[in-house]
Amino acid sequence: MMGNAMMIRTQTFLSGLPLSIPMLAALLVLGACKQQDPPFQWGSGGGSSLDDDDDFVGNPDQTWAVARIEVTRSDVQGTTGAVIRAVGSWFPHQPVHPRPDVPDEVDTCHGGSASSGHYVIPDSTWDVGNMSLVMATGEYPLEFEDDHFEDILPYTSWVPNEEFDIVTTGGPDLKPTLFTGALGTPSSLSLSSVEEQGGEVSVSWLGGTATNQITILVTASADDSLYWVACRVQDDGSFTLTVNDLEPLPAGIALLDVRRETTAEIEVGEYQGVVVGVSSGSAGITVVETGDDDDSAR
């Protein structure tokens, strides 16, 4: 008999989570294809999932959990149509830190770096049986790939501002469960323009409510390290990253990702899991060296 689990919706906006940097940057330069690698890394490869500094109020995604499920509508500038991608992982109770912290203050940025693989979500080691999502046009089973559940869903499966279900058939670690309305989808987001001038990057996006806050995350990889800049901004449709904002990044190609999210907590036994619906607009940009006087518009 299938149980019906409790769900607590906790956020209706926030965050940033880019795609695999070296591969996506190349795809963006070449005109891009629509299917990308996972956001940051899934599975082992870094120690951040065990970091013990989870009291940072500006980062609601760094929290103790036993599950992390994300469904992302990814719209990459220069491609035709968005891709709907679902990823899920179920694991023993532990702190999870899947992305860099965002600032507390609105319309501000900060940056840093970490070793490649630092920001991870744990492998799906719990046996919960099969997993599927009940979305707008039907129920979609997710394939178990290596160490997590994953699949590309039909474009028609995504409807913005709705709530959909998560289903597990059950196993030794979780009985058959229906998580009713656990997956919330935010309003769709796409980039309308990205302009680079004098080392600054001005980005505009469609949709949004100025009273909400979202995250812009710019990332680049070099020398086995991930460099990042995270900004908390008003969802009013535009923002400019200054030369000082981008200073933590190495010169060269970087990925700019603007994300609008809806986050909910689900009850998994005596613990909680996190479910995130994401609408993302991404583009490749060129970071210039400090003092570089290349002010050509792109």
Secondary structure, DSSP 8 states (H G I E B T S, - for coil): --EE--EEEEESS-------HHHHHHHHHHT--S----SSEESSS-SGGG-S-TT-TT-TT-EEEEEEEEEEEEEETTSSS-EEEEEEEEEEEEEE--S----SSTTEEEEEEEETT-SEE----S----EEEEETTEEEE-EEETTEEEEEE-GGG--TT-EEEEEE--BTTB--EEEEEEEE------EEEEEEETTEEEEEES---TTSEEEEEEEEEETTEEEEEEEEEESSSEEEE-HHHHTTS-SEEEEEEEEEEEEEEEEETTEEEEEEEEEEEEEEEEE--TT-------
